[in-house]
Amino acid sequence: MTNSLAERTIRNFAVGRNNWLFSGSPRGAKACGVLYSIVESAKANGLIPYKYILHLLKELSRHAGKLTSEILEQCMPWNPNLISICQ
């Protein structure tokens, strides 16, 4: 058994780890972690991260102040409707 896929997946994280030392504050580090999670989730679901983030920003800003679980579920990267938008 090999763990090559796991090693390749976390390689970007390990390389970026030194850059995150300069996040500026704990809140900045948390923001980096959230963004990294969004990007990796998009990649894992076959989406182009840039297009997925643009879609998230547009959709979540349209529903600002009135987010429901249904709206959030529609924004999840595993939603089949996003394939045509973010690929």
N, C-alpha and C positions, 0 to 999 in steps of 0.2 A: 504494500500500500504506500502511496506517495502523498505528500501534502503540498505539492507544487502549486495547485490552484490556490490554496490558502496563502501560501507565501507570496504569490504574485498579487493577490488581492490586497494584502496589507503592505505591500512594498511602497506604494505612494504615501501611505500613512506614516511609515517609518522614515521616509525621506523628508516629508514635510514636518516631522516632529521637531526638528531643530528650528524651523522657521516659526513655529508656534510658541517658542519661548519668548518671542517678542510681541505677543498679542496685546500687551499694554495693560491688561487688567483681567481679573477672573471672568468678568462679563464678556470681554473680548474673546477669551479662550472658549467660553461656552458657545458664543456665536460661531466661531470657527468649527467647533464640533458639530453643531446643528447643520451648518452648511455642508460639511463633509458627509454627514449622514444622508442628507437629501441627494447629493451628487451620487454617492455610492448606491443608494436605493434605486435611483433612476437607471444607472448602468446595469444593475442586477436585473431590472425588468425590461431591458432592451430599449430604453428611451435615450434620446440625446439630452444630456444634462442641461445644456444651455436652453434648449426649447422648453424643457420641463420647468425650469426655474422661471422663465418668462410666463409660462402658462399659470404657474402658482401665483406669481405676483399679480397678474391680471385678475384671476378668479377670486383670490382672497381679498383683494382691495375692493372688488365689486360687492362683496358680502361683508365688509368690515362692520363690526358691531352686531352682526346677526348671524354668526357662524353656527351652524347646526351640525350634528353628526352626519347627516345626509350630505351636506355640502363638503365636509371634510372627506368623506368616503369617496366622493366623486373626484377629489384631488389626489387620491393615493396613487402611487406609481403602478400598482397592479390593476388599476381600472382599465378594462379593455378599450374603452372609448378614447383613452389617451394615446393609444398606439398611432392612430391616424394624425393626431395633432403634434406629437413629439418625436416622430421618427423621420 
